Amino acid sequence: MRSSYYGCCFLLMLLLAACGSSKKYKLLESNRQALQLQLDSSRSQLAQLLREGKSKQQQQEEQLAQAVAAQKQAEKARQNSLQQLAETEKAKTACEQQLAQSEKALQMFQAQLGKEAQNKIEFILAEELILNQFKTYKGLAFERISASQALKIACPDSLLFRGKNSVQSSALPFLEDLASLLSEKEDWEIELQAVADKETKVNARLAQASRRANSVASTLRILKLPLSRLYLSAWAKGDDRPLYIYIYPKGKP
């Protein structure tokens, strides 16, 4: 009887111990499940953070790539602007050079026009002076040659040679006036073109014209006309007027 009692007590103790162990197990299981939930939650949060981090990294990489591309475009635009600026400066320099050349050409043209106008005035004044100087000599014919700014004087045989091949004494006043006029106007030159008489044989005309030209030139040299301002020519042709005198500014024969 007593042994049965002790046996029951022992069983009761075992039962109580088993019940306590079961409660501890349940508590541990509950804690384990809570920890598992926390672990799963942490893993989920970590995965979410990793996804967000990767997404942000991709966004940053895209933004960086866009920034690099934008920088390249900006640099390319800057280079294009610099090139356009250089081309503009080059075109500006070319335009300035062309403008300077045009202005220089215009100034030269205006100066040339002014010089031509001045020469024309001087030519007209010289013509008037010569006409006034020689108007008393009969038989002279005057002709203006505008292209060379020369005055052509056709001299009659009666004034110079009177059928001869040398200058006659009656021609000295005319040649003296001519030499005096040219001595006063040092910027003028004179050209003598002598021809032969129409009655002279063809093969003798050049010799006659040469003798006449040399005779007039020698007389002018005696009258102190510088040889450097005197040009001679002889033509083997017959003419009613044996001598043509051309008076023109220096450098324009």
Phi and psi restraints in degrees (value plus and minus 20) as a CYANA .aco file:
   2 ARG   PHI     -85.2   -45.2
   2 ARG   PSI     -59.8   -19.8
   3 SER   PHI     -84.4   -44.4
   3 SER   PSI     -54.2   -14.2
   4 SER   PHI     -86.1   -46.1
   4 SER   PSI     -58.1   -18.1
   5 TYR   PHI     -84.1   -44.1
   5 TYR   PSI     -66.7   -26.7
   6 TYR   PHI     -84.7   -44.7
   6 TYR   PSI     -55.8   -15.8
   7 GLY   PHI     -84.6   -44.6
   7 GLY   PSI     -59.1   -19.1
   8 CYS   PHI     -86.3   -46.3
   8 CYS   PSI     -60.0   -20.0
   9 CYS   PHI     -83.3   -43.3
   9 CYS   PSI     -60.5   -20.5
  10 PHE   PHI     -85.0   -45.0
  10 PHE   PSI     -61.2   -21.2
  11 LEU   PHI     -84.4   -44.4
  11 LEU   PSI     -59.3   -19.3
  12 LEU   PHI     -83.4   -43.4
  12 LEU   PSI     -60.2   -20.2
  13 MET   PHI     -85.3   -45.3
  13 MET   PSI     -61.1   -21.1
  14 LEU   PHI     -83.6   -43.6
  14 LEU   PSI     -59.4   -19.4
  15 LEU   PHI     -84.8   -44.8
  15 LEU   PSI     -63.1   -23.1
  16 LEU   PHI     -83.8   -43.8
  16 LEU   PSI     -60.9   -20.9
  17 ALA   PHI     -83.7   -43.7
  17 ALA   PSI     -60.5   -20.5
  18 ALA   PHI     -84.7   -44.7
  18 ALA   PSI     -59.2   -19.2
  19 CYS   PHI     -84.2   -44.2
  19 CYS   PSI     -61.2   -21.2
  20 GLY   PHI     -84.6   -44.6
  20 GLY   PSI     -61.2   -21.2
  21 SER   PHI     -84.5   -44.5
  21 SER   PSI     -57.7   -17.7
  22 SER   PHI     -84.5   -44.5
  22 SER   PSI     -60.4   -20.4
  23 LYS   PHI     -84.7   -44.7
  23 LYS   PSI     -62.7   -22.7
  24 LYS   PHI     -82.8   -42.8
  24 LYS   PSI     -59.4   -19.4
  25 TYR   PHI     -83.3   -43.3
  25 TYR   PSI     -64.8   -24.8
  26 LYS   PHI     -82.2   -42.2
  26 LYS   PSI     -59.8   -19.8
  27 LEU   PHI     -85.3   -45.3
  27 LEU   PSI     -63.2   -23.2
  28 LEU   PHI     -84.6   -44.6
  28 LEU   PSI     -60.0   -20.0
  29 GLU   PHI     -84.3   -44.3
  29 GLU   PSI     -58.8   -18.8
  30 SER   PHI     -85.2   -45.2
  30 SER   PSI     -61.9   -21.9
  31 ASN   PHI     -84.6   -44.6
  31 ASN   PSI     -60.1   -20.1
  32 ARG   PHI     -82.2   -42.2
  32 ARG   PSI     -63.2   -23.2
  33 GLN   PHI     -84.2   -44.2
  33 GLN   PSI     -59.1   -19.1
  34 ALA   PHI     -84.5   -44.5
  34 ALA   PSI     -63.1   -23.1
  35 LEU   PHI     -84.6   -44.6
  35 LEU   PSI     -57.6   -17.6
  36 GLN   PHI     -84.0   -44.0
  36 GLN   PSI     -60.4   -20.4
  37 LEU   PHI     -83.0   -43.0
  37 LEU   PSI     -63.6   -23.6
  38 GLN   PHI     -82.8   -42.8
  38 GLN   PSI     -60.5   -20.5
  39 LEU   PHI     -84.1   -44.1
  39 LEU   PSI     -64.1   -24.1
  40 ASP   PHI     -82.6   -42.6
  40 ASP   PSI     -61.0   -21.0
  41 SER   PHI     -83.3   -43.3
  41 SER   PSI     -61.7   -21.7
  42 SER   PHI     -84.5   -44.5
  42 SER   PSI     -61.6   -21.6
  43 ARG   PHI     -82.6   -42.6
  43 ARG   PSI     -62.5   -22.5
  44 SER   PHI     -82.8   -42.8
  44 SER   PSI     -63.3   -23.3
  45 GLN   PHI     -84.2   -44.2
  45 GLN   PSI     -60.5   -20.5
  46 LEU   PHI     -83.5   -43.5
  46 LEU   PSI     -62.9   -22.9
  47 ALA   PHI     -82.6   -42.6
  47 ALA   PSI     -60.6   -20.6
  48 GLN   PHI     -83.7   -43.7
  48 GLN   PSI     -62.5   -22.5
  49 LEU   PHI     -83.5   -43.5
  49 LEU   PSI     -60.2   -20.2
  50 LEU   PHI     -84.0   -44.0
  50 LEU   PSI     -62.2   -22.2
  51 ARG   PHI     -83.7   -43.7
  51 ARG   PSI     -64.2   -24.2
  52 GLU   PHI     -84.1   -44.1
  52 GLU   PSI     -61.0   -21.0
  53 GLY   PHI     -82.8   -42.8
  53 GLY   PSI     -62.5   -22.5
  54 LYS   PHI     -84.4   -44.4
  54 LYS   PSI     -60.7   -20.7
  55 SER   PHI     -83.7   -43.7
  55 SER   PSI     -63.5   -23.5
  56 LYS   PHI     -83.7   -43.7
  56 LYS   PSI     -59.3   -19.3
  57 GLN   PHI     -83.0   -43.0
  57 GLN   PSI     -62.4   -22.4
  58 GLN   PHI     -82.9   -42.9
  58 GLN   PSI     -62.7   -22.7
  59 GLN   PHI     -81.8   -41.8
  59 GLN   PSI     -63.0   -23.0
  60 GLN   PHI     -83.8   -43.8
  60 GLN   PSI     -61.2   -21.2
  61 GLU   PHI     -83.9   -43.9
  61 GLU   PSI     -61.2   -21.2
  62 GLU   PHI     -84.0   -44.0
  62 GLU   PSI     -64.4   -24.4
  63 GLN   PHI     -82.5   -42.5
  63 GLN   PSI     -59.9   -19.9
  64 LEU   PHI     -84.3   -44.3
  64 LEU   PSI     -62.7   -22.7
  65 ALA   PHI     -82.9   -42.9
  65 ALA   PSI     -61.8   -21.8
  66 GLN   PHI     -83.5   -43.5
  66 GLN   PSI     -60.1   -20.1
  67 ALA   PHI     -84.8   -44.8
  67 ALA   PSI     -61.5   -21.5
  68 VAL   PHI     -84.1   -44.1
  68 VAL   PSI     -63.5   -23.5
  69 ALA   PHI     -83.0   -43.0
  69 ALA   PSI     -62.1   -22.1
  70 ALA   PHI     -83.9   -43.9
  70 ALA   PSI     -58.3   -18.3
  71 GLN   PHI     -85.1   -45.1
  71 GLN   PSI     -61.1   -21.1
  72 LYS   PHI     -83.2   -43.2
  72 LYS   PSI     -63.4   -23.4
  73 GLN   PHI     -82.9   -42.9
  73 GLN   PSI     -61.0   -21.0
  74 ALA   PHI     -83.8   -43.8
  74 ALA   PSI     -60.7   -20.7
  75 GLU   PHI     -86.2   -46.2
  75 GLU   PSI     -60.5   -20.5
  76 LYS   PHI     -84.0   -44.0
  76 LYS   PSI     -62.3   -22.3
  77 ALA   PHI     -83.4   -43.4
  77 ALA   PSI     -58.3   -18.3
  78 ARG   PHI     -85.2   -45.2
  78 ARG   PSI     -62.3   -22.3
  79 GLN   PHI     -83.0   -43.0
  79 GLN   PSI     -62.2   -22.2
  80 ASN   PHI     -82.0   -42.0
  80 ASN   PSI     -61.1   -21.1
  81 SER   PHI     -84.1   -44.1
  81 SER   PSI     -62.1   -22.1
  82 LEU   PHI     -83.6   -43.6
  82 LEU   PSI     -60.5   -20.5
  83 GLN   PHI     -85.3   -45.3
  83 GLN   PSI     -63.7   -23.7
  84 GLN   PHI     -83.2   -43.2
  84 GLN   PSI     -58.9   -18.9
  85 LEU   PHI     -83.7   -43.7
  85 LEU   PSI     -62.2   -22.2
  86 ALA   PHI     -83.8   -43.8
  86 ALA   PSI     -62.2   -22.2
  87 GLU   PHI     -85.2   -45.2
  87 GLU   PSI     -58.5   -18.5
  88 THR   PHI     -83.9   -43.9
  88 THR   PSI     -63.3   -23.3
  89 GLU   PHI     -83.0   -43.0
  89 GLU   PSI     -60.2   -20.2
  90 LYS   PHI     -84.1   -44.1
  90 LYS   PSI     -64.7   -24.7
  91 ALA   PHI     -84.1   -44.1
  91 ALA   PSI     -58.2   -18.2
  92 LYS   PHI     -83.2   -43.2
  92 LYS   PSI     -64.3   -24.3
  93 THR   PHI     -81.9   -41.9
  93 THR   PSI     -63.0   -23.0
  94 ALA   PHI     -82.5   -42.5
  94 ALA   PSI     -62.1   -22.1
  95 CYS   PHI     -84.1   -44.1
  95 CYS   PSI     -61.4   -21.4
  96 GLU   PHI     -83.9   -43.9
  96 GLU   PSI     -60.1   -20.1
  97 GLN   PHI     -84.9   -44.9
  97 GLN   PSI     -63.8   -23.8
  98 GLN   PHI     -83.0   -43.0
  98 GLN   PSI     -60.0   -20.0
  99 LEU   PHI     -84.0   -44.0
  99 LEU   PSI     -62.6   -22.6
 100 ALA   PHI     -83.4   -43.4
 100 ALA   PSI     -61.8   -21.8
 101 GLN   PHI     -84.6   -44.6
 101 GLN   PSI     -60.5   -20.5
 102 SER   PHI     -84.5   -44.5
 102 SER   PSI     -62.5   -22.5
 103 GLU   PHI     -83.9   -43.9
 103 GLU   PSI     -60.8   -20.8
 104 LYS   PHI     -84.2   -44.2
 104 LYS   PSI     -63.6   -23.6
 105 ALA   PHI     -83.0   -43.0
 105 ALA   PSI     -59.3   -19.3
 106 LEU   PHI     -84.8   -44.8
 106 LEU   PSI     -62.7   -22.7
 107 GLN   PHI     -82.8   -42.8
 107 GLN   PSI     -62.3   -22.3
 108 MET   PHI     -84.2   -44.2
 108 MET   PSI     -60.5   -20.5
 109 PHE   PHI     -84.9   -44.9
 109 PHE   PSI     -63.7   -23.7
 110 GLN   PHI     -83.9   -43.9
 110 GLN   PSI     -61.1   -21.1
 111 ALA   PHI     -83.6   -43.6
 111 ALA   PSI     -60.2   -20.2
 112 GLN   PHI     -84.9   -44.9
 112 GLN   PSI     -62.3   -22.3
 113 LEU   PHI     -81.6   -41.6
 113 LEU   PSI     -63.2   -23.2
 114 GLY   PHI     -82.5   -42.5
 114 GLY   PSI     -61.0   -21.0
 115 LYS   PHI     -86.5   -46.5
 115 LYS   PSI     -62.3   -22.3
 116 GLU   PHI     -83.9   -43.9
 116 GLU   PSI     -60.4   -20.4
 117 ALA   PHI     -83.8   -43.8
 117 ALA   PSI     -61.7   -21.7
 118 GLN   PHI     -84.5   -44.5
 118 GLN   PSI     -62.3   -22.3
 119 ASN   PHI     -83.8   -43.8
 119 ASN   PSI     -57.5   -17.5
 120 LYS   PHI     -84.7   -44.7
 120 LYS   PSI     -62.6   -22.6
 121 ILE   PHI     -83.4   -43.4
 121 ILE   PSI     -64.9   -24.9
 122 GLU   PHI     -82.8   -42.8
 122 GLU   PSI     -57.7   -17.7
 123 PHE   PHI     -84.0   -44.0
 123 PHE   PSI     -62.8   -22.8
 124 ILE   PHI     -84.8   -44.8
 124 ILE   PSI     -62.7   -22.7
 125 LEU   PHI     -84.3   -44.3
 125 LEU   PSI     -60.8   -20.8
 126 ALA   PHI     -84.2   -44.2
 126 ALA   PSI     -60.4   -20.4
 127 GLU   PHI     -82.2   -42.2
 127 GLU   PSI     -64.0   -24.0
 128 GLU   PHI     -82.8   -42.8
 128 GLU   PSI     -60.4   -20.4
 129 LEU   PHI     -83.5   -43.5
 129 LEU   PSI     -64.0   -24.0
 130 ILE   PHI     -86.0   -46.0
 130 ILE   PSI     -62.6   -22.6
 131 LEU   PHI     -82.3   -42.3
 131 LEU   PSI     -61.7   -21.7
 132 ASN   PHI     -87.0   -47.0
 132 ASN   PSI     -54.9   -14.9
 133 GLN   PHI     -88.7   -48.7
 133 GLN   PSI     -56.6   -16.6
 134 PHE   PHI    -132.6   -92.6
 134 PHE   PSI      -7.6    32.4
 135 LYS   PHI     -87.7   -47.7
 135 LYS   PSI     -38.6     1.4
 136 THR   PHI    -100.8   -60.8
 136 THR   PSI     -33.2     6.8
 137 TYR   PHI    -110.6   -70.6
 137 TYR   PSI     102.2   142.2
 138 LYS   PHI     -98.7   -58.7
 138 LYS   PSI     127.2   167.2
 139 GLY   PHI      70.4   110.4
 139 GLY   PSI     -27.1    12.9
 140 LEU   PHI     -95.1   -55.1
 140 LEU   PSI     119.7   159.7
 141 ALA   PHI    -140.2  -100.2
 141 ALA   PSI     109.3   149.3
 142 PHE   PHI    -130.3   -90.3
 142 PHE   PSI     122.7   162.7
 143 GLU   PHI    -163.9  -123.9
 143 GLU   PSI     109.8   149.8
 144 ARG   PHI    -109.3   -69.3
 144 ARG   PSI     109.8   149.8
 145 ILE   PHI    -132.6   -92.6
 145 ILE   PSI      75.7   115.7
 146 SER   PHI     -86.6   -46.6
 146 SER   PSI     -53.9   -13.9
 147 ALA   PHI     -78.9   -38.9
 147 ALA   PSI     -62.0   -22.0
 148 SER   PHI    -126.1   -86.1
 148 SER   PSI     -12.7    27.3
 149 GLN   PHI      32.5    72.5
 149 GLN   PSI      23.4    63.4
 150 ALA   PHI    -132.5   -92.5
 150 ALA   PSI     133.6   173.6
 151 LEU   PHI    -133.5   -93.5
 151 LEU   PSI     101.6   141.6
 152 LYS   PHI    -118.2   -78.2
 152 LYS   PSI     108.0   148.0
 153 ILE   PHI    -138.4   -98.4
 153 ILE   PSI      96.7   136.7
 154 ALA   PHI    -112.8   -72.8
 154 ALA   PSI      98.6   138.6
 155 CYS   PHI    -118.8   -78.8
 155 CYS   PSI     113.7   153.7
 156 PRO   PHI     -98.0   -58.0
 156 PRO   PSI     137.2   177.2
 157 ASP   PHI     -84.5   -44.5
 157 ASP   PSI     -51.7   -11.7
 158 SER   PHI     -85.9   -45.9
 158 SER   PSI     -42.5    -2.5
 159 LEU   PHI    -106.2   -66.2
 159 LEU   PSI     -54.1   -14.1
 160 LEU   PHI    -128.6   -88.6
 160 LEU   PSI     -77.2   -37.2
 161 PHE   PHI    -130.1   -90.1
 161 PHE   PSI     -53.5   -13.5
 162 ARG   PHI      33.8    73.8
 162 ARG   PSI      29.0    69.0
 163 GLY   PHI      62.7   102.7
 163 GLY   PSI     -21.9    18.1
 164 LYS   PHI    -118.1   -78.1
 164 LYS   PSI    -198.9  -158.9
 165 ASN   PHI    -127.5   -87.5
 165 ASN   PSI     -17.7    22.3
 166 SER   PHI    -147.9  -107.9
 166 SER   PSI     140.6   180.6
 167 VAL   PHI     -87.2   -47.2
 167 VAL   PSI     112.7   152.7
 168 GLN   PHI    -110.1   -70.1
 168 GLN   PSI     139.6   179.6
 169 SER   PHI     -80.9   -40.9
 169 SER   PSI     -47.3    -7.3
 170 SER   PHI     -87.6   -47.6
 170 SER   PSI     -37.0     3.0
 171 ALA   PHI    -109.1   -69.1
 171 ALA   PSI     -29.9    10.1
 172 LEU   PHI     -81.2   -41.2
 172 LEU   PSI     -63.4   -23.4
 173 PRO   PHI     -78.3   -38.3
 173 PRO   PSI     -60.7   -20.7
 174 PHE   PHI     -84.3   -44.3
 174 PHE   PSI     -66.0   -26.0
 175 LEU   PHI     -89.4   -49.4
 175 LEU   PSI     -52.7   -12.7
 176 GLU   PHI     -84.5   -44.5
 176 GLU   PSI     -63.6   -23.6
 177 ASP   PHI     -83.2   -43.2
 177 ASP   PSI     -58.6   -18.6
 178 LEU   PHI     -84.5   -44.5
 178 LEU   PSI     -66.3   -26.3
 179 ALA   PHI     -85.2   -45.2
 179 ALA   PSI     -59.5   -19.5
 180 SER   PHI     -84.3   -44.3
 180 SER   PSI     -62.6   -22.6
 181 LEU   PHI     -83.2   -43.2
 181 LEU   PSI     -64.3   -24.3
 182 LEU   PHI     -91.2   -51.2
 182 LEU   PSI     -47.3    -7.3
 183 SER   PHI     -88.4   -48.4
 183 SER   PSI     -54.1   -14.1
 184 GLU   PHI     -94.0   -54.0
 184 GLU   PSI     -54.8   -14.8
 185 LYS   PHI    -124.2   -84.2
 185 LYS   PSI      67.6   107.6
 186 GLU   PHI     -92.5   -52.5
 186 GLU   PSI     -33.6     6.4
 187 ASP   PHI    -113.0   -73.0
 187 ASP   PSI      -7.3    32.7
 188 TRP   PHI    -127.8   -87.8
 188 TRP   PSI     132.5   172.5
 189 GLU   PHI    -148.4  -108.4
 189 GLU   PSI     145.3   185.3
 190 ILE   PHI    -154.8  -114.8
 190 ILE   PSI     121.2   161.2
 191 GLU   PHI    -146.1  -106.1
 191 GLU   PSI     111.2   151.2
 192 LEU   PHI    -126.0   -86.0
 192 LEU   PSI     104.3   144.3
 193 GLN   PHI    -137.4   -97.4
 193 GLN   PSI      88.1   128.1
 194 ALA   PHI    -119.7   -79.7
 194 ALA   PSI     125.5   165.5
 195 VAL   PHI    -151.3  -111.3
 195 VAL   PSI     154.4   194.4
 196 ALA   PHI    -119.7   -79.7
 196 ALA   PSI     148.9   188.9
 197 ASP   PHI     -93.7   -53.7
 197 ASP   PSI     134.6   174.6
 198 LYS   PHI     -84.9   -44.9
 198 LYS   PSI     -50.3   -10.3
 199 GLU   PHI     -96.2   -56.2
 199 GLU   PSI     -34.9     5.1
 200 THR   PHI     -90.8   -50.8
 200 THR   PSI     120.5   160.5
 201 LYS   PHI     -80.7   -40.7
 201 LYS   PSI     130.1   170.1
 202 VAL   PHI     -79.0   -39.0
 202 VAL   PSI     -63.6   -23.6
 203 ASN   PHI     -93.4   -53.4
 203 ASN   PSI     -27.4    12.6
 204 ALA   PHI    -130.2   -90.2
 204 ALA   PSI     -22.1    17.9
 205 ARG   PHI     -87.8   -47.8
 205 ARG   PSI     -62.1   -22.1
 206 LEU   PHI     -84.0   -44.0
 206 LEU   PSI     -60.7   -20.7
 207 ALA   PHI     -84.1   -44.1
 207 ALA   PSI     -62.4   -22.4
 208 GLN   PHI     -84.0   -44.0
 208 GLN   PSI     -64.3   -24.3
 209 ALA   PHI     -83.2   -43.2
 209 ALA   PSI     -59.1   -19.1
 210 SER   PHI     -85.7   -45.7
 210 SER   PSI     -63.1   -23.1
 211 ARG   PHI     -83.4   -43.4
 211 ARG   PSI     -60.6   -20.6
 212 ARG   PHI     -84.9   -44.9
 212 ARG   PSI     -64.4   -24.4
 213 ALA   PHI     -82.1   -42.1
 213 ALA   PSI     -63.9   -23.9
 214 ASN   PHI     -87.1   -47.1
 214 ASN   PSI     -54.2   -14.2
 215 SER   PHI     -85.8   -45.8
 215 SER   PSI     -65.0   -25.0
 216 VAL   PHI     -85.6   -45.6
 216 VAL   PSI     -62.4   -22.4
 217 ALA   PHI     -83.8   -43.8
 217 ALA   PSI     -61.1   -21.1
 218 SER   PHI     -83.1   -43.1
 218 SER   PSI     -60.7   -20.7
 219 THR   PHI     -84.1   -44.1
 219 THR   PSI     -62.8   -22.8
 220 LEU   PHI     -86.0   -46.0
 220 LEU   PSI     -55.3   -15.3
 221 ARG   PHI     -85.5   -45.5
 221 ARG   PSI     -59.4   -19.4
 222 ILE   PHI     -82.6   -42.6
 222 ILE   PSI     -51.6   -11.6
 223 LEU   PHI    -105.8   -65.8
 223 LEU   PSI      -2.2    37.8
 224 LYS   PHI      53.2    93.2
 224 LYS   PSI       4.8    44.8
 225 LEU   PHI    -104.3   -64.3
 225 LEU   PSI     102.5   142.5
 226 PRO   PHI     -78.9   -38.9
 226 PRO   PSI     118.4   158.4
 227 LEU   PHI     -84.4   -44.4
 227 LEU   PSI     -48.7    -8.7
 228 SER   PHI     -86.6   -46.6
 228 SER   PSI     -36.5     3.5
 229 ARG   PHI    -125.1   -85.1
 229 ARG   PSI      -9.3    30.7
 230 LEU   PHI    -142.6  -102.6
 230 LEU   PSI     107.9   147.9
 231 TYR   PHI    -142.5  -102.5
 231 TYR   PSI     120.3   160.3
 232 LEU   PHI    -140.3  -100.3
 232 LEU   PSI     127.8   167.8
 233 SER   PHI    -173.5  -133.5
 233 SER   PSI     127.4   167.4
 234 ALA   PHI    -147.6  -107.6
 234 ALA   PSI     116.7   156.7
 235 TRP   PHI    -140.2  -100.2
 235 TRP   PSI     112.0   152.0
 236 ALA   PHI    -105.6   -65.6
 236 ALA   PSI      44.0    84.0
 237 LYS   PHI    -162.0  -122.0
 237 LYS   PSI     135.5   175.5
 238 GLY   PHI    -111.3   -71.3
 238 GLY   PSI     121.2   161.2
 239 ASP   PHI    -172.6  -132.6
 239 ASP   PSI     133.7   173.7
 240 ASP   PHI     -92.4   -52.4
 240 ASP   PSI     -45.6    -5.6
 241 ARG   PHI    -131.0   -91.0
 241 ARG   PSI      98.6   138.6
 242 PRO   PHI     -97.5   -57.5
 242 PRO   PSI     -34.5     5.5
 243 LEU   PHI    -165.0  -125.0
 243 LEU   PSI     115.5   155.5
 244 TYR   PHI    -139.4   -99.4
 244 TYR   PSI     109.8   149.8
 245 ILE   PHI    -130.7   -90.7
 245 ILE   PSI     108.4   148.4
 246 TYR   PHI    -132.9   -92.9
 246 TYR   PSI     103.2   143.2
 247 ILE   PHI    -135.3   -95.3
 247 ILE   PSI     107.5   147.5
 248 TYR   PHI    -172.8  -132.8
 248 TYR   PSI     143.1   183.1
 249 PRO   PHI     -84.9   -44.9
 249 PRO   PSI     135.0   175.0
 250 LYS   PHI     -77.6   -37.6
 250 LYS   PSI     118.6   158.6
 251 GLY   PHI      65.9   105.9
 251 GLY   PSI     -18.5    21.5
 252 LYS   PHI    -150.4  -110.4
 252 LYS   PSI      50.3    90.3
